[in-house]
């Protein structure tokens, strides 16, 4: 795998929610990037009310871990993944 996807991939496993720039989204589709995914493959789709977002492997590539499970994408977006067990 290229870039820092392996670390981000571990955070994505079994995530039910993703915090994007301070807003909690429910994961609608999640595909942990692997050797069979290519740059324009969608690896994350999430929804918050009527707002839907999608991220491709290219957008996730090179995500920087900035601490406490938070990752900064090249676009500047901040992501943190959660499972149902971690939401209180």
N, C-alpha and C positions, 0 to 999 in steps of 0.2 A: 504494500500500500504506500501511497505517496503521502507527503506532508505529515500532519499531526492527526490524521483521521483515526489511527488505532486508539489513542487516548479518548478522543471524543466518542468513538464507537462504543467503548466500554460504558460511558455515561448514558448513551442512548438506549442500551439494552433494557427492554421491558418498561420503558418510560410511558406512563399514562398521561403525563402532563409535561408541558415545557413552558418555562417562564421566559418570555421574549420581551426585552426592554421593560421589565417590570409588570407585564400583563400575563396572567396565567391562561394558557391555551390548552385545550384537550387535544391529545394526539389522535388524529383520524387515521393516519397512515404513517408507518415508521418502518424504514428498511435500513438496517445497519449496513453501511457501505462495506463492500468486500471486493475481492479481485474481479468479480464479474460485473460490478457496477461501473458505468462510464460517467463522464463529467456532467452530461445533461440529464441523467437519471434523477428523478425525484426521490429523495430519501426521507423527507419529512413533510407531512401535511398536517396542519393543526387548525383548530377553530376556537374562536371566542365569540359567542353570540353569533352575529351575522358576518363577522370578520373571519376570513379564511386566508391562511398563508401557506406557502410551499417553498421548500428549499431544495436545491439540487446538490449533487455531490460536489460540483465545482464551487458552489457557494459555501459549503461546509469545509472544503479543503483548506488546510492551513489555519484552522481555528486555533486561537491562542488561549490556553488555560490561564485565567487571570486570578484564580483563587476561589476557594469555597465552592467548587463545582461549577463555576461560571466560565463560559467560553465566549470570546469575542471573535466574531466572524470578520472577514476582510471588509464587509460592508459597514462594520461598526456595530452591528446588532449584537446584543448580549443575550446568551441562551443559558438556561440551566434546566436540566431534566429531572423529573420526579416520578416516582411510582405512587400508586394509591396509598401505600403504607406510609409514605412520608408526608402526606397532606393531613393536617389536623384541623 
